[in-house]
């Protein structure tokens, strides 16, 4: 069993602390033996069996080396009855440190019970006092302290307040600073000066925005390495030369770094021009607009979003669905050439709508900052078309349904009406019965759907085809659009037939006649 006198933890990759990557612990016993404990392999070894310098030595005290602002402790110091040794824990080599032990009194080295290292100074513990020894000058300074005798001394340090040498915390020259200016005026600054694991003082940044061809400079101060410059600080659509200088409490402000160029407004296009909306059907509107006069970015990087007001309530899409005419459904439209367009469906019939188009850079689609109001177009208004008619069941049997179409005489009639049906509750395709497609001129029409299943639910609806043209940008554009009524449901009746039918083929009586003429036919009635 080991009776411990002192234990020190040494980590070759971190600054003397217990962590998940700790490798070795050093244990000093009361009988003067020094052991190393491998925390990974869970093995221990007496260093006297490994190091030649410790084979015949009795260790009285030990501690690990501490160097200012270094993220490793590469050595341990061992005090023996014969002197002090520095042991390199990586190469496992020993080096004797020469002290003038005569300056420690009559007993010299034997009077020392413990020691500590405080930067470049060694502090020794004797039974009556502390002795501060400076190795470079071999100067020993006794410090009388009440409360003797002492057993041990501990040196406490703080790497964020180095003494006496603070040059290790001096920042590099500005040309070594890497920073980038991105299109929404955020500056990301990077540097890799310090070793990870050592605490460092906070770095402060001075950003200098100098207008090209001018002496006007605006300075922005920050303690963060990512800086967001708010609107209103810089001039709009202006070229700047951006430099950065930095400092901390141990170094004065540096000279400005190498400059980088920035044009404000990049990624913030002006508003789309000449918006105009056209109603194609009771639930669909086609929206047109021109590209912004200033995109402030490649045209392909500019996206467009649509907003609407309905009955004084603003809505974004969904619930309405915006469909790029040249692509799939999306909430942002891309446009490379004039005119731009977007088809908006799932609207309400006979409703007044106001539309706006907003130009936005693709990098801002999910931006946490507020919308750019300068990228919003003027409003355009449109009223969706009226529903052209109604379709209701007129008669329902076990195998057929009669649907009646009635016109509502809308302001803009369709060119063609078609009646459709399908079995409910599945992915069945819509069917049209015979003679179920007719022109608008029919104000009221009955459509018979036969050969149906009894006691079965069916969906039915009508579709209305609209065609015509609209004028935009000195051009006429033809269109064809189909409106589908929301599906309605009906259920056929349960068919009931007689259980027994008797056919009478002969008669056992003579019919009565008044004029004795020949009877050519008979009519038979039956009830099921």
Secondary structure as GFF3:
##gff-version 3
##sequence-region A 1 528
A	DSSP	beta_strand	4	10	.	.	.	ID=ss1
A	DSSP	beta_strand	24	29	.	.	.	ID=ss2
A	DSSP	beta_strand	34	38	.	.	.	ID=ss3
A	DSSP	beta_strand	43	46	.	.	.	ID=ss4
A	DSSP	three_ten_helix	47	49	.	.	.	ID=ss5
A	DSSP	three_ten_helix	52	54	.	.	.	ID=ss6
A	DSSP	beta_strand	59	64	.	.	.	ID=ss7
A	DSSP	beta_strand	75	80	.	.	.	ID=ss8
A	DSSP	beta_strand	83	88	.	.	.	ID=ss9
A	DSSP	beta_strand	93	97	.	.	.	ID=ss10
A	DSSP	three_ten_helix	101	104	.	.	.	ID=ss11
A	DSSP	three_ten_helix	108	111	.	.	.	ID=ss12
A	DSSP	beta_strand	114	118	.	.	.	ID=ss13
A	DSSP	beta_strand	121	125	.	.	.	ID=ss14
A	DSSP	beta_strand	129	134	.	.	.	ID=ss15
A	DSSP	beta_strand	139	144	.	.	.	ID=ss16
A	DSSP	three_ten_helix	167	169	.	.	.	ID=ss17
A	DSSP	three_ten_helix	174	176	.	.	.	ID=ss18
A	DSSP	beta_strand	178	181	.	.	.	ID=ss19
A	DSSP	beta_strand	186	190	.	.	.	ID=ss20
A	DSSP	beta_strand	204	211	.	.	.	ID=ss21
A	DSSP	beta_strand	217	222	.	.	.	ID=ss22
A	DSSP	beta_strand	226	228	.	.	.	ID=ss23
A	DSSP	beta_strand	239	247	.	.	.	ID=ss24
A	DSSP	beta_strand	260	263	.	.	.	ID=ss25
A	DSSP	beta_strand	273	281	.	.	.	ID=ss26
A	DSSP	beta_strand	284	290	.	.	.	ID=ss27
A	DSSP	three_ten_helix	299	301	.	.	.	ID=ss28
A	DSSP	beta_strand	302	310	.	.	.	ID=ss29
A	DSSP	beta_strand	313	316	.	.	.	ID=ss30
A	DSSP	beta_strand	321	323	.	.	.	ID=ss31
A	DSSP	beta_strand	333	334	.	.	.	ID=ss32
A	DSSP	beta_strand	340	345	.	.	.	ID=ss33
A	DSSP	beta_strand	352	361	.	.	.	ID=ss34
A	DSSP	three_ten_helix	362	364	.	.	.	ID=ss35
A	DSSP	three_ten_helix	373	375	.	.	.	ID=ss36
A	DSSP	beta_strand	380	383	.	.	.	ID=ss37
A	DSSP	beta_strand	389	396	.	.	.	ID=ss38
A	DSSP	beta_strand	401	407	.	.	.	ID=ss39
A	DSSP	beta_strand	416	423	.	.	.	ID=ss40
A	DSSP	beta_strand	437	439	.	.	.	ID=ss41
A	DSSP	beta_strand	444	449	.	.	.	ID=ss42
A	DSSP	beta_strand	457	472	.	.	.	ID=ss43
A	DSSP	beta_strand	475	484	.	.	.	ID=ss44
A	DSSP	beta_strand	488	491	.	.	.	ID=ss45
###
